[in-house]
Amino acid sequence: MKNLSTIILILFLSSSSIFGQEKEILEKYGITVNTLQEGLKEGEKAYTFKAKDQNSQQFDLKKALKKGPVVLNFYRGSWCPYCTKHLMNVRDSLSMIEAAGATFIAVTPELAENNLELVKKKGFTFDIIEDSQLKIMNGYKVTFDVNEGYQTMLKKYERDLTKINAIKRATLPIPATYIINQDGTIIKRHYDPNYKVRMSVKETLGVLESI
């Protein structure tokens, strides 16, 4: 019995230590840990929505899925160099994504006027959706509240999320990517709190070509 109690204690301390390390890592990425959503999983039905793009044109996910699969990307904002780099990679390979019959769409909490400026500056031909009330992000369960330390760091670079975001809150999405089949099922997701890591275009194309 004494040995069993010792084993249980060791396991508890070990798991607590791991959780502590994970919490520290998440906080480094600006995440208020108890607000982090886990994201919809592969095999689940996608959250369907209608929303305005950077040109105030309506995007309807259900209609898009009638044409083919949809690659849905959540990005933090035009102020994030990792996000912009990823979208530029998509831009450079968009013809291959579309040749596979898919539609690429990006969703952000940032103001539509900033999205339009980014589209023009970078020559994007895909749509960027302003998720002004976080409905889409919450539908996919990818949001988190940004901690004070990260907000302070961003403000040093004149990036105040309460001014940049349409909802005027320091809330961001995990930069997740979802590939949605025509029946509305999520067949692939990339969900990583580390905003430096994204689903590559190569992986995206591999999934689309396997459908």
BELMO-V506791 format. One record per helix or strand of 2 or more residues. SS is the DSSP state (a for helix, b for strand). FROM is the first residue (numbers start at 1). TO is the last residue. If there is no record, write none. Layout:
ss->[SS SS]
from->[FROM FROM]
to->[TO TO]
This chain:
ss->[a a b b a b a b a b a b a a b b b a]
from->[2 33 50 58 61 70 81 103 112 127 135 143 148 161 171 177 185 201]
to->[28 35 53 60 67 74 99 108 122 130 139 146 156 164 173 180 190 210]
